[in-house]
Structure formats: C-alpha cells, structure tokens
Amino acid sequence: MSGHNKWSTIKQKKGKNDAARAKVFTKIGRELAVAVRDGGSGDPSVNSKLRDCIAKAKANNVPNDNIERIIKKASGDGDTNNYEAITYEGYGAGGIAVIVETLTDNRNRTAADMRHYFDKFGGNMGTPGCVSFMFSQKGVLVIEREECDKDEDAVMEEALEAGATDLEADDDVYTIYTEANDFSAVNEDLTAKGYTFVSAEVEMVPSTYTKVDDEETVTKLQKLMDMLEDNDDVQNVWHNWEME
C-alpha cells in the first residue's frame, strides 16, 4: 500500500466541511450500534467488532460521550434491527477496482443507487467476488509524522513488538499494518505507548494500486467516490486507485 495514497485519502476526509463530518459521525454511530447488535454485547472487552469500531470512531474524532451514548442505546432498545450489511463490487472508470460496504434498511434502494453511480461515471457494478480477490483484509493504523516525536526506527520497533506485520513510511505518515485479528491488540498496545492515529480500522487493502493519468478519467473517478461517500447507506469505500 502506498502511504502517500493513504494520506491523500485522509486529507480529503479531514478537509470536508462540518456537514460532511457530521455525516461521517452518523455513519460511524450506525456502525457502532450494529456492532453491538451483531456482537450481542455493548462491552468491547468481549465484542471484538465493537472494539474495532470504537478505534475507528476515536480516530475520526467522535467524542467519547457520543460513543458511550450510542452503545448504551444500542444495548437497550436500539433501532438497528432493520439494517443489514451488503457489499457491492465493481469497476470504476479506467478499470479501477471498487468495493462498497453498506448498512441498509432497504436493499432495493441501495442496489439501485450503487448501480446508478457506477453507470453514471463510466464504470460498471459487478457480481460478488469480481474484485475482492484483489484485496486482503488488514488492520491499518496511520500516524501523522509531524504529530509523532519518535523516528522511523523507534516506531517500527514498537509496532513490531506490539504484533504488527509491517510499517511503511513516507514524508507525511507512518502506516502500520496488522493481521485483521490482531488489530485491536496492536491498537491498544500502541495507544498505551502514547501514539495517536489519524486513521485506525480494519480495511480492505489492495495487492496493487493503479495510477490514472487521464484527466477525464480522474474526474469521473472522483465524482464516483464523492457520490458513494455521500450516500447515507454507504459505510466504507475501498479501491485500488493511486490517488495523488
């Protein structure tokens, strides 16, 4: 994975306006509530999916009070029973592989929306498995270098001691990778050592990235990503586009 690519994505998200950030909070809130429902507990010590969602929420600056309130509500009489997780796969313009993870209370509406977005911006939605074979599920923790007082060797040593599998460094960020099942333990270990993360979640990481130079194709891809991210049903969008 290109750290530069990851930082480009994070900067885009950090630069969004207040309304867009509020939408991100809402989506993460839904993800937290569904994690409580599916994991059968509001206790992150016994619900690994919830634990991972909390790490993602904190990296996105969701206030602790919000997190606790959502978990408490979902543990009681939450409103998540109608939501189901559906994943869509396809190709964007230029043959870019795209995976879209959704939580929806109306699968017909969501499927129609996803197909419309892919078609409108020069891509096509495929069948399950058509692109996911190009991705692997990994834990990804991203540290902004200017916010870190340790050098690359020290970060590498502590990440590997915590159980990480790899670290990539570029001018802007350290990107730490873990096995999906080890994500929570590595996150907790490094957090206890004083690290803070600008992104922390289990992701679908592509085996290779594709660079797009054609300006028209870049425009179509960016519009597709924006439309997907803006859809209330969409939780995560993964792709192998090497963004600048």
C-alpha positions in Angstrom: 0.0 0.0 0.0 1.2 3.5 -0.8 1.4 5.7 2.3 1.1 8.7 0.0 -2.1 7.2 -1.4 -3.5 6.7 2.1 -2.5 10.2 3.3 -4.2 11.7 0.2 -7.4 9.9 1.2 -7.2 11.0 4.8 -6.5 14.7 3.8 -9.6 14.7 1.6 -11.7 13.4 4.5 -10.2 15.8 7.0 -10.8 18.7 4.7 -14.5 18.1 4.4 -16.9 20.7 5.8 -18.9 20.4 9.1 -21.9 18.9 7.4 -19.8 16.2 5.8 -18.1 15.4 9.1 -21.4 15.2 10.8 -22.5 12.6 8.2 -19.3 10.6 9.0 -20.2 10.7 12.7 -23.7 9.5 11.9 -22.4 6.6 9.8 -19.9 5.5 12.4 -22.7 5.7 15.0 -24.8 3.3 12.9 -21.7 1.0 12.6 -21.2 1.1 16.4 -24.9 0.2 17.0 -24.9 -2.6 14.5 -21.7 -4.0 16.1 -23.4 -4.1 19.5 -26.4 -5.9 17.9 -24.4 -8.4 15.9 -21.8 -9.0 18.7 -24.5 -9.5 21.3 -22.9 -7.1 23.8 -22.1 -3.5 24.5 -18.9 -4.5 26.2 -15.9 -4.0 23.9 -13.8 -6.4 26.0 -16.0 -9.3 24.8 -17.2 -7.8 21.5 -14.2 -7.6 19.1 -16.2 -6.0 16.3 -17.4 -3.2 18.7 -13.8 -2.7 19.9 -12.6 -2.2 16.3 -15.5 0.2 15.6 -14.6 2.3 18.7 -11.0 2.6 17.5 -12.3 3.8 14.1 -14.6 6.3 15.9 -11.8 7.7 18.0 -9.5 8.1 15.0 -12.4 10.1 13.4 -12.6 12.4 16.5 -16.1 11.1 17.5 -16.4 12.4 21.1 -16.3 9.7 23.9 -19.7 10.9 25.2 -21.2 10.2 21.7 -19.7 6.7 21.6 -20.9 5.8 25.1 -24.4 7.1 24.4 -24.7 5.1 21.1 -23.5 1.9 22.8 -25.9 2.4 25.7 -28.8 3.0 23.4 -28.0 0.0 21.2 -27.5 -2.2 24.3 -31.1 -1.3 25.4 -33.6 -0.7 22.7 -31.6 0.3 19.7 -33.1 1.0 16.3 -30.6 -1.2 14.3 -32.7 -4.3 13.8 -33.7 -3.4 10.2 -30.1 -2.7 9.0 -28.3 -5.4 7.0 -24.7 -5.3 5.7 -24.4 -5.7 2.0 -21.2 -5.4 0.0 -21.1 -4.3 -3.7 -18.2 -4.7 -6.1 -17.4 -3.2 -9.5 -15.1 -1.3 -11.6 -14.8 2.5 -11.9 -13.6 4.4 -14.9 -10.2 3.3 -16.0 -10.7 -0.2 -14.7 -10.3 0.8 -11.0 -11.5 -1.9 -8.7 -14.1 -0.7 -6.1 -15.6 -2.3 -3.1 -18.6 -0.6 -1.3 -19.7 -1.7 2.1 -23.2 -0.6 3.1 -25.6 -0.9 6.0 -29.1 -0.5 4.6 -32.8 -0.9 5.7 -33.9 -1.1 2.0 -31.7 -3.3 -0.2 -33.6 -2.5 -3.4 -33.0 1.2 -3.0 -29.3 0.8 -2.1 -28.7 -1.6 -5.0 -30.3 0.8 -7.4 -28.3 3.7 -6.1 -25.0 1.8 -6.4 -25.7 0.6 -9.9 -26.7 4.2 -10.9 -23.4 5.7 -9.6 -21.2 3.1 -11.3 -23.1 3.5 -14.6 -23.2 7.3 -14.5 -19.5 7.8 -14.0 -18.1 5.4 -16.6 -17.9 2.2 -14.5 -20.0 -0.9 -14.0 -21.2 -2.8 -11.0 -20.2 -6.5 -11.0 -21.1 -9.6 -9.1 -19.9 -10.5 -5.6 -16.2 -11.5 -5.8 -15.5 -9.8 -9.1 -12.8 -7.5 -7.5 -12.5 -8.6 -3.8 -9.9 -11.3 -4.8 -7.5 -8.3 -5.4 -7.9 -7.2 -1.8 -6.9 -8.5 1.6 -8.4 -7.6 5.0 -5.8 -6.0 7.2 -5.7 -3.7 10.2 -4.3 -0.3 9.2 -3.1 2.3 11.7 -1.9 5.7 10.4 0.3 8.1 12.4 0.9 11.7 11.2 4.6 12.2 11.2 4.5 15.8 12.3 2.5 14.7 15.4 4.9 12.0 16.3 8.0 12.6 18.4 9.7 9.3 17.5 11.8 8.4 14.5 11.0 5.7 12.0 13.2 3.1 13.6 11.6 3.6 17.0 8.1 3.4 15.6 9.0 0.3 13.6 10.4 -1.4 16.6 7.5 -0.6 18.9 4.9 -1.6 16.1 6.6 -5.0 15.5 6.8 -5.6 19.3 3.1 -4.9 19.5 2.4 -7.5 16.9 2.2 -5.5 13.7 3.3 -7.2 10.4 4.8 -4.2 8.6 5.3 -0.5 8.6 5.6 1.9 5.6 6.9 5.4 6.0 6.7 8.4 3.7 7.1 12.2 4.1 3.7 12.6 5.8 2.7 9.4 7.6 3.7 6.1 9.2 1.3 3.4 8.0 1.3 0.3 10.3 -0.3 -3.0 9.1 -1.6 -5.9 11.2 -3.4 -9.1 10.7 -7.1 -8.4 10.9 -7.5 -10.4 14.1 -4.5 -8.6 15.7 -5.7 -5.1 15.0 -7.3 -4.4 18.4 -4.4 -5.7 20.4 -1.8 -3.7 18.4 -4.0 -0.6 18.5 -4.4 -0.9 22.3 -0.6 -1.5 22.8 0.5 1.5 20.7 -2.2 3.7 22.2 -0.9 2.8 25.7 2.6 3.9 24.5 1.2 7.3 23.6 0.6 7.0 19.9 -2.4 8.8 18.3 -3.9 7.8 14.9 -5.5 9.8 12.1 -7.0 6.6 10.8 -7.4 3.3 12.6 -9.6 0.5 11.3 -9.7 -2.9 9.6 -9.6 -2.2 5.8 -9.7 -4.0 2.5 -6.2 -3.3 1.2 -5.5 -3.9 -2.5 -2.5 -6.0 -3.5 -1.5 -3.4 -6.1 -2.6 0.1 -7.0 -3.4 1.6 -10.4 -2.3 5.1 -11.4 -4.7 7.1 -13.6 -3.2 9.9 -15.7 -6.1 10.8 -18.0 -7.8 13.9 -16.6 -11.3 13.0 -17.7 -11.0 9.5 -16.1 -9.7 11.1 -12.9 -12.7 13.4 -12.8 -15.1 10.5 -13.3 -13.4 8.5 -10.5 -13.5 11.4 -8.1 -17.2 12.0 -8.8 -17.9 8.3 -8.2 -16.1 8.3 -4.9 -17.8 11.5 -3.8 -21.3 10.1 -4.7 -20.6 6.9 -2.9 -19.2 8.6 0.2 -22.2 11.0 0.3 -24.8 8.1 0.3 -26.3 7.6 3.7 -26.2 3.8 3.3 -22.5 3.6 2.4 -20.2 2.8 5.3 -16.8 2.3 3.6 -15.4 2.6 0.1 -12.2 0.6 -0.8 -10.4 0.9 -4.1 -7.1 0.4 -5.8 -6.8 3.9 -7.3 -3.4 5.5 -6.6 -4.7 9.0 -5.8 -2.3 11.9 -5.9 
